[in-house]
C-alpha cells in the first residue's frame, strides 16, 4: 500500500461484468508528475493532454499520495481542459460503452458541488454526457445524461462518504447496461452501499457530446470548479473488477511501455540500433557534431537521403497503429521535404506513408491508397517549423483510417492538427514495395538540413512518452531500446 499520512482511499465503481484490464484498456492517465511548462498536463496512458483553463490558476504540489498533484486554492480557480490541445473522441462514451474512472481526491470545502472529471454539455436540449463528482452532503456521485430532467442515470454514496482535508481515492466504472443496478461504490477497495437517485436512460437517445473533457470541472467553468487537489486521474475503456480496483488503490495505475521497431541514431553510421533495418547514405549526406546528441546526419542543398530498403515491419497497412519521431534542423524554408517515408509515386500505385514538411513550414503526415482520391493528410499550422533550429517532431496514427486518429507533436507537446484530406477506404491497401527513405521520398524530395534520432514505433505512443523522449532521449538498457 502507498505510504500515506492522514490519507484514506475510496473507490467508486460501476461493476456488472468482470474484465481483465490490460495496458491497452487504459485510455488516459494524468499523474501530474511532469507538467512541462507548468500548465501542460501530460497523458501518461494515451494521447489526451490538457492545459489549465479559466479562473485564477492551479498549481503543482508535492502534498500528494504519489509524486506530485494538481491543486486549486478556491472553487473559482479553474479546471483542466482537453480542448485546449485536442478534442478526444476516445473519451466520448455512448450509453452502451463500459468505462472506468479512478483518481485521488483531496477536498478543501464540504459545502461545494464539484467534479473530479466530466464530459457534459449543459445546453438546454443537449444536456448529455458523463461525470464523476461530489456534492455538499459529501457524497460521491456518478452521472450519465441523455437529458437533464428525465433521461438521466445518477448513483450516489451515503452522506459523508467524502471527508474534507484528507486524501481519498475515487474510482468509477460503468458497464454499459443503461441501468443503475450496475453501479457499485468502493471505499479502500471494499464495496459500500450505492443509492439510486435516478434511473431514466432509454435505448434511443445518445449520451455523446462535443463538449470538452474537463478535469476538476464541468462544462467549461460552469460554477463547479474543484476546490482542493487531484492526483493520478485515469480513464479505462472497460469495467474494472473488485480485485483490479484494489490493486490500483494499493499499487497505483500501470502505464504502458513501448519499444521502437527501428531507431537510427546517426552516431557515425545509418545503423538501426533497434532492429537491424540498416540504411545506406545516398548523395551528399555526411555526419556532423552539430547534433542533438552524439552526432547527426547532415544533407547539403537537398541532394541526399538514406535508403533503408523495403522492410516489411515498416510496411504499414491503413489499419496499423504507428508512431514516427525525430529531431529535425531544417535549412531551407522554400522546399517540400521529408523526415521519413515509404511511398510509391507511380501512377495507380501511389501508396504508402510519410512524415515531412512544406514551404509553409508545416509538419505534414500522409497515408496514401491513391494519390488523387484515397488519401489521408493532416498538417500543422503555418510556421510550426523554424529554420536552423533543432525541433523534435512526432506523429502518431491509431489505425482508424480517419484523420481524427492522427496527433502531431512539436518539441514534446501536442499541437492542433488540420485535416487536409480524409478519404481513405477499407478495401484498398496502403502497403508498397517502395524502399523506406529517411530524408527523402521515393528517392526524391531530399531533405535540406540535419536529422538525428529518427525512430519508428509499431503503436501509438502516449503524450507522456513523447514528452520523455523529447526531453531525455531514447535510452538503451542492456540490449533493448526502451522509454523509461
KOLDRENTOR-404629 format. One line per field, with one value per residue (C-alpha): x, y, z; residue in three letters. Coordinates in nm, 2 decimals, always signed. Layout:
px	X ...
py	Y ...
pz	Z ...
r	ala ...
This chain:
px	+0.00 +0.12 +0.26 +0.01 -0.02 -0.38 -0.48 -0.76 -0.87 -1.20 -1.30 -1.63 -1.70 -1.98 -1.94 -2.15 -1.91 -1.57 -1.29 -0.92 -0.77 -0.46 -0.24 -0.45 -0.76 -0.61 -0.73 -0.58 -0.38 -0.28 -0.03 +0.07 +0.43 +0.58 +0.39 +0.61 +0.57 +0.39 +0.04 +0.06 -0.07 +0.07 -0.13 +0.08 -0.17 -0.28 -0.29 -0.51 -0.30 -0.47 -0.40 -0.52 -0.82 -1.04 -1.03 -0.72 -0.50 -0.40 -0.05 +0.16 +0.22 +0.41 +0.15 +0.03 +0.00 +0.22 +0.47 +0.31 -0.06 -0.25 -0.41 -0.67 -0.69 -1.05 -1.37 -1.33 -0.96 -1.03 -1.01 -0.81 -0.95 -0.87 -1.00 -0.71 -0.49 -0.74 -1.10 -1.06 -1.30 -1.19 -1.34 -1.68 -1.87 -2.20 -2.47 -2.38 -2.00 -1.84 -1.58 -1.40 -1.27 -1.02 -0.84 -0.70 -0.91 -0.84 -1.13 -1.10 -1.46 -1.76 -2.02 -1.94 -2.06 -1.76 -1.62 -1.33 -1.38 -1.66 -1.76 -2.10 -2.30 -2.53 -2.71 -3.08 -3.20 -2.84 -2.78 -2.57 -2.25 -2.10 -1.94 -1.79 -1.82 -1.92 -2.19 -2.24 -2.35 -2.00 -2.15 -1.97 -2.19 -2.19 -2.39 -2.49 -2.71 -2.94 -3.15 -3.13 -3.48 -3.58 -3.34 -3.05 -2.88 -2.75 -2.60 -2.45 -2.30 -2.44 -2.38 -2.03 -1.85 -1.61 -1.42 -1.27 -0.89 -0.78 -0.68 -0.95 -0.91 -1.22 -1.29 -1.59 -1.68 -1.99 -2.09 -2.30 -2.62 -2.82 -2.93 -2.83 -2.82 -2.48 -2.33 -2.12 -1.92 -1.59 -1.41 -1.05 -1.11 -1.42 -1.77 -2.01 -2.37 -2.48 -2.80 -3.00 -3.11 -3.24 -3.26 -3.43 -3.20 -3.36 -3.22 -3.26 -3.10 -2.73 -2.51 -2.23 -2.15 -1.89 -1.83 -1.46 -1.35 -1.27 -1.06 -1.17 -1.47 -1.79 -1.90 -1.62 -1.63 -2.00 -1.95 -1.84 -1.46 -1.28 -1.16 -0.86 -0.61 -0.63 -0.37 -0.34 -0.67 -0.72 -0.99 -1.03 -1.23 -1.37 -1.50 -1.26 -1.31 -1.30 -0.95 -0.83 -0.98 -0.80 -0.47 -0.49 -0.56 -0.27 -0.01 -0.12 -0.21 +0.02 +0.10 +0.21 +0.57 +0.68 +1.00 +1.07 +1.07 +1.37 +1.60 +1.86 +2.09 +2.33 +2.63 +2.87 +2.65 +2.30 +2.27 +1.93 +2.02 +1.68 +1.61 +1.88 +1.69 +2.03 +2.05 +2.28 +2.35 +2.29 +2.43 +2.56 +2.49 +2.76 +2.79 +2.83 +2.90 +2.64 +2.39 +2.12 +2.31 +2.65 +2.64 +2.38 +2.33 +2.35 +2.23 +2.35 +2.14 +1.87 +2.10 +2.08 +1.88 +1.92 +1.79 +1.66 +1.52 +1.18 +1.13 +0.81 +0.80 +0.79 +0.53 +0.22 -0.14 -0.41 -0.54 -0.19 -0.11 +0.23 +0.44 +0.71 +0.95 +1.29 +1.50 +1.50 +1.70 +1.57 +1.80 +1.55 +1.21 +1.11 +1.12 +0.89 +1.10 +1.06 +1.17 +1.10 +0.87 +0.77 +0.57 +0.53 +0.48 +0.39 +0.05 -0.21 +0.02 +0.06 +0.06 +0.24 +0.31 +0.53 +0.61 +0.75 +0.73 +0.62 +0.72 +0.47 +0.68 +0.41 +0.46 +0.26 +0.15 +0.04 -0.12 -0.19 -0.41 -0.42 -0.28 -0.59 -0.88 -0.79 -0.56 -0.53 -0.34 -0.30 -0.08 +0.01 -0.05 +0.18 +0.52 +0.53 +0.89 +1.17 +1.48 +1.83 +1.69 +1.66 +1.29 +1.16 +0.87 +0.64 +0.33 +0.10 -0.16 -0.41 -0.51 -0.86 -0.84 -0.96 -0.79 -0.92 -0.67 -0.37 -0.19 +0.10 +0.37 +0.63 +0.91 +0.72 +0.38 +0.08 -0.03 -0.35 -0.37 -0.55 -0.73 -0.64 -0.77 -0.97 -1.08 -0.92 -1.13 -1.12 -1.08 -0.75 -0.41 -0.16 +0.13 +0.40 +0.73 +0.90 +1.20 +1.19 +1.37 +1.50 +1.53 +1.35 +1.05 +1.09 +1.45 +1.34 +1.24 +1.56 +1.60 +1.79 +1.93 +2.02 +1.85 +1.91 +1.75 +1.48 +1.26 +0.95 +0.72 +0.45 +0.20 +0.06 +0.29 +0.13 +0.18 +0.39 +0.62 +0.67 +0.75 +1.00 +1.18 +1.19 +1.34 +1.55 +1.62 +1.56 +1.77 +1.93 +1.92 +2.10 +2.02 +1.68 +1.58 +1.33 +1.14 +1.16
py	+0.00 +0.35 +0.53 +0.79 +1.04 +1.11 +0.98 +0.72 +0.57 +0.54 +0.38 +0.44 +0.19 +0.06 -0.32 -0.57 -0.77 -0.89 -0.79 -0.83 -0.48 -0.48 -0.18 -0.14 -0.08 +0.23 +0.52 +0.82 +0.87 +1.21 +1.16 +1.53 +1.43 +1.61 +1.93 +2.05 +2.43 +2.43 +2.40 +2.14 +1.82 +1.51 +1.20 +0.90 +0.65 +0.79 +1.10 +1.33 +1.60 +1.90 +2.26 +2.49 +2.70 +2.95 +3.11 +3.23 +2.93 +2.59 +2.48 +2.16 +2.05 +1.77 +1.73 +1.41 +1.03 +0.97 +1.21 +1.55 +1.66 +1.95 +2.19 +2.46 +2.70 +2.81 +2.69 +2.95 +2.87 +2.69 +2.35 +2.14 +2.13 +1.87 +2.10 +2.34 +2.07 +1.83 +1.70 +1.34 +1.10 +0.81 +0.97 +1.04 +0.75 +0.63 +0.49 +0.14 +0.18 +0.04 +0.26 +0.32 +0.63 +0.65 +0.92 +1.06 +1.35 +1.60 +1.83 +2.17 +2.26 +2.05 +2.29 +2.29 +2.08 +2.00 +1.74 +1.50 +1.47 +1.52 +1.54 +1.71 +1.96 +2.17 +2.35 +2.31 +2.03 +1.90 +1.81 +1.50 +1.33 +1.18 +1.30 +1.19 +1.44 +1.53 +1.74 +1.95 +1.64 +1.50 +1.23 +1.07 +1.10 +0.94 +1.09 +0.97 +1.21 +1.20 +1.49 +1.69 +1.65 +1.29 +1.08 +1.05 +0.79 +0.90 +0.70 +0.84 +0.72 +0.78 +1.12 +1.19 +0.94 +1.22 +1.37 +1.72 +1.77 +1.42 +1.22 +0.99 +0.76 +0.76 +0.52 +0.48 +0.21 +0.18 -0.14 +0.00 -0.16 +0.17 +0.07 +0.20 -0.16 -0.18 +0.08 -0.02 +0.20 +0.11 +0.26 +0.15 -0.14 -0.26 -0.23 +0.01 +0.10 +0.27 +0.47 +0.50 +0.86 +0.85 +0.56 +0.70 +0.63 +0.49 +0.29 +0.56 +0.89 +0.94 +1.04 +1.16 +1.53 +1.76 +1.94 +1.91 +1.68 +1.87 +1.76 +1.94 +2.10 +2.06 +2.21 +2.47 +2.67 +2.65 +2.72 +2.37 +2.41 +2.18 +2.32 +2.11 +1.87 +1.58 +1.31 +1.00 +1.05 +0.77 +0.65 +0.29 +0.16 -0.14 -0.24 -0.28 -0.58 -0.55 -0.71 -0.46 -0.17 -0.29 -0.33 +0.03 +0.16 -0.04 -0.01 +0.27 +0.29 +0.09 +0.29 +0.11 +0.08 +0.05 -0.02 +0.11 -0.10 +0.10 +0.36 +0.54 +0.75 +0.85 +0.83 +0.79 +0.55 +0.47 +0.16 +0.07 +0.00 -0.14 -0.40 -0.41 -0.21 -0.05 +0.22 +0.34 +0.71 +0.83 +1.16 +1.44 +1.31 +1.34 +1.31 +1.62 +1.70 +1.98 +1.73 +1.70 +1.40 +1.24 +1.31 +1.37 +1.33 +1.64 +1.69 +1.99 +2.16 +1.88 +1.63 +1.32 +1.07 +0.74 +0.43 +0.17 -0.07 -0.24 -0.36 -0.54 -0.44 -0.08 -0.15 -0.03 -0.11 +0.16 -0.03 -0.04 +0.19 +0.35 +0.65 +0.84 +1.08 +1.25 +1.56 +1.80 +2.11 +2.25 +2.46 +2.57 +2.74 +2.71 +2.34 +2.04 +1.77 +1.46 +1.32 +0.96 +0.79 +0.47 +0.57 +0.47 +0.77 +0.56 +0.65 +0.40 +0.26 +0.58 +0.41 +0.43 +0.67 +0.97 +1.25 +1.57 +1.94 +2.20 +2.55 +2.70 +2.55 +2.30 +1.95 +1.70 +1.34 +1.14 +0.80 +0.70 +0.44 +0.65 +1.00 +1.18 +1.01 +0.78 +0.98 +1.09 +1.41 +1.61 +1.91 +2.16 +2.53 +2.76 +2.84 +2.54 +2.46 +2.71 +2.72 +2.64 +2.53 +2.18 +2.08 +1.75 +1.62 +1.33 +1.19 +0.92 +0.73 +0.49 +0.27 +0.41 +0.52 +0.86 +1.19 +1.21 +0.93 +1.14 +1.35 +1.59 +1.69 +1.96 +1.97 +1.71 +1.89 +1.81 +2.07 +2.12 +1.93 +2.04 +1.78 +1.83 +1.51 +1.23 +0.99 +0.65 +0.34 +0.00 -0.20 -0.07 -0.13 +0.13 -0.12 -0.08 -0.24 +0.10 +0.14 +0.34 +0.67 +0.89 +1.24 +1.17 +1.02 +0.75 +0.87 +1.23 +1.54 +1.52 +1.69 +2.01 +2.02 +1.79 +1.49 +1.30 +1.01 +0.91 +0.63 +0.43 +0.25 -0.01 +0.15 +0.49 +0.65 +0.84 +1.22 +1.15 +0.91 +1.15 +1.43 +1.20 +1.11 +1.48 +1.58 +1.28 +1.09 +0.73 +0.54 +0.20 -0.07 -0.39 -0.50 -0.34 +0.01 +0.14 +0.45 +0.49
pz	+0.00 -0.06 +0.24 +0.34 +0.63 +0.72 +0.38 +0.32 -0.01 -0.15 -0.48 -0.66 -0.93 -1.15 -1.19 -1.37 -1.59 -1.49 -1.74 -1.73 -1.76 -1.97 -2.06 -2.38 -2.18 -2.02 -2.23 -2.04 -1.72 -1.58 -1.30 -1.27 -1.22 -1.52 -1.61 -1.90 -1.89 -1.56 -1.70 -1.98 -1.82 -1.99 -2.05 -1.94 -2.07 -2.41 -2.63 -2.44 -2.27 -2.11 -2.02 -1.74 -1.83 -1.66 -1.32 -1.13 -1.18 -1.04 -0.94 -0.89 -0.54 -0.36 -0.09 -0.26 -0.23 -0.53 -0.70 -0.74 -0.77 -0.91 -0.67 -0.68 -0.38 -0.43 -0.61 -0.89 -0.96 -1.29 -1.44 -1.69 -2.04 -2.31 -2.58 -2.54 -2.71 -2.87 -2.85 -2.76 -2.93 -2.72 -2.40 -2.57 -2.43 -2.56 -2.32 -2.41 -2.36 -2.05 -1.89 -1.56 -1.39 -1.10 -0.91 -0.58 -0.43 -0.16 -0.10 +0.08 +0.10 +0.23 +0.12 -0.26 -0.55 -0.77 -1.01 -1.05 -1.43 -1.67 -2.04 -2.03 -2.23 -2.01 -2.30 -2.29 -2.52 -2.55 -2.19 -2.25 -2.13 -1.81 -1.49 -1.16 -0.88 -0.53 -0.35 -0.04 +0.15 +0.09 -0.14 -0.44 -0.75 -1.09 -1.37 -1.72 -1.91 -2.22 -2.10 -1.78 -1.63 -1.71 -1.91 -1.66 -1.46 -1.12 -0.84 -0.52 -0.20 +0.15 +0.31 +0.45 +0.23 +0.13 +0.42 +0.39 +0.44 +0.37 +0.06 -0.08 -0.38 -0.61 -0.90 -1.12 -1.37 -1.58 -1.76 -2.05 -1.93 -1.92 -1.57 -1.22 -1.09 -1.25 -1.01 -0.71 -0.48 -0.31 -0.02 +0.03 -0.21 -0.02 -0.16 +0.02 -0.03 -0.35 -0.37 -0.69 -0.74 -1.10 -1.34 -1.66 -1.95 -2.27 -2.56 -2.83 -2.72 -2.73 -2.43 -2.66 -2.68 -2.84 -2.51 -2.40 -2.12 -1.80 -1.51 -1.19 -1.36 -1.57 -1.90 -1.92 -1.59 -1.52 -1.15 -1.04 -1.04 -0.80 -0.47 -0.35 -0.50 -0.76 -0.84 -1.06 -1.25 -1.51 -1.75 -1.87 -2.17 -1.98 -1.64 -1.35 -1.13 -0.75 -0.75 -1.01 -0.82 -0.50 -0.70 -0.83 -0.48 -0.34 -0.62 -0.85 -1.22 -1.45 -1.77 -2.08 -2.20 -2.56 -2.77 -3.12 -3.43 -3.57 -3.43 -3.63 -3.40 -3.68 -3.45 -3.74 -3.93 -4.05 -3.84 -3.69 -3.33 -3.25 -3.52 -3.79 -4.06 -4.15 -4.42 -4.69 -4.73 -5.09 -5.22 -5.01 -4.66 -4.41 -4.03 -3.81 -3.45 -3.48 -3.34 -3.08 -2.92 -3.02 -3.40 -3.66 -4.04 -4.25 -4.61 -4.81 -5.07 -5.08 -5.26 -5.04 -4.84 -4.66 -4.84 -4.58 -4.84 -4.85 -4.49 -4.41 -4.04 -4.17 -4.44 -4.26 -4.36 -4.31 -4.00 -3.84 -3.55 -3.55 -3.43 -3.62 -3.45 -3.49 -3.44 -3.73 -3.82 -4.15 -4.37 -4.64 -4.59 -4.96 -5.01 -4.95 -4.79 -4.57 -4.24 -4.34 -4.59 -4.76 -5.06 -5.42 -5.65 -5.96 -6.11 -6.00 -5.73 -5.52 -5.18 -4.85 -4.57 -4.49 -4.24 -4.39 -4.42 -4.68 -4.78 -4.53 -4.25 -4.17 -4.04 -4.26 -4.23 -4.53 -4.57 -4.93 -5.11 -5.43 -5.49 -5.61 -5.43 -5.14 -4.91 -4.55 -4.49 -4.16 -4.12 -3.85 -3.87 -4.08 -3.93 -3.70 -3.81 -3.75 -3.97 -3.84 -3.50 -3.36 -3.34 -3.21 -3.44 -3.36 -3.53 -3.40 -3.61 -3.45 -3.75 -3.77 -4.13 -4.02 -3.97 -3.61 -3.53 -3.62 -3.35 -3.41 -3.16 -3.16 -2.90 -2.69 -2.69 -2.88 -3.13 -3.32 -3.65 -3.96 -4.17 -4.53 -4.69 -4.52 -4.79 -4.71 -4.77 -4.60 -4.92 -5.07 -4.93 -4.82 -4.85 -5.11 -5.20 -5.24 -5.01 -4.68 -4.72 -4.44 -4.56 -4.88 -5.06 -5.32 -5.39 -5.44 -5.23 -5.04 -4.71 -4.67 -4.32 -4.04 -3.88 -3.55 -3.35 -3.61 -3.47 -3.58 -3.33 -3.40 -3.17 -3.06 -2.80 -2.52 -2.48 -2.17 -2.36 -2.64 -2.39 -2.22 -2.55 -2.64 -2.31 -2.22 -2.55 -2.63 -2.38 -2.40 -2.13 -2.19 -2.55 -2.56 -2.66 -2.40 -2.30 -1.93
r	unk unk unk unk unk unk unk unk unk unk unk unk unk unk unk unk unk unk unk unk unk unk unk unk unk unk unk unk unk unk unk unk unk unk unk unk unk unk unk unk unk unk unk unk unk unk unk unk unk unk unk unk unk unk unk unk unk unk unk unk unk unk unk unk unk unk unk unk unk unk unk unk unk unk unk unk unk unk unk unk unk unk unk unk unk unk unk unk unk unk unk unk unk unk unk unk unk unk unk unk unk unk unk unk unk unk unk unk unk unk unk unk unk unk unk unk unk unk unk unk unk unk unk unk unk unk unk unk unk unk unk unk unk unk unk unk unk unk unk unk unk unk unk unk unk unk unk unk unk unk unk unk unk unk unk unk unk unk unk unk unk unk unk unk unk unk unk unk unk unk unk unk unk unk unk unk unk unk unk unk unk unk unk unk unk unk unk unk unk unk unk unk unk unk unk unk unk unk unk unk unk unk unk unk unk unk unk unk unk unk unk unk unk unk unk unk unk unk unk unk unk unk unk unk unk unk unk unk unk unk unk unk unk unk unk unk unk unk unk unk unk unk unk unk unk unk unk unk unk unk unk unk unk unk unk unk unk unk unk unk unk unk unk unk unk unk unk unk unk unk unk unk unk unk unk unk unk unk unk unk unk unk unk unk unk unk unk unk unk unk unk unk unk unk unk unk unk unk unk unk unk unk unk unk unk unk unk unk unk unk unk unk unk unk unk unk unk unk unk unk unk unk unk unk unk unk unk unk unk unk unk unk unk unk unk unk unk unk unk unk unk unk unk unk unk unk unk unk unk unk unk unk unk unk unk unk unk unk unk unk unk unk unk unk unk unk unk unk unk unk unk unk unk unk unk unk unk unk unk unk unk unk unk unk unk unk unk unk unk unk unk unk unk unk unk unk unk unk unk unk unk unk unk unk unk unk unk unk unk unk unk unk unk unk unk unk unk unk unk unk unk unk unk unk unk unk unk unk unk unk unk unk unk unk unk unk unk unk unk unk unk unk unk unk unk unk unk unk unk unk unk unk unk unk unk unk unk unk unk unk unk unk unk unk unk unk unk unk unk unk unk unk unk unk unk unk unk unk unk unk unk unk unk unk
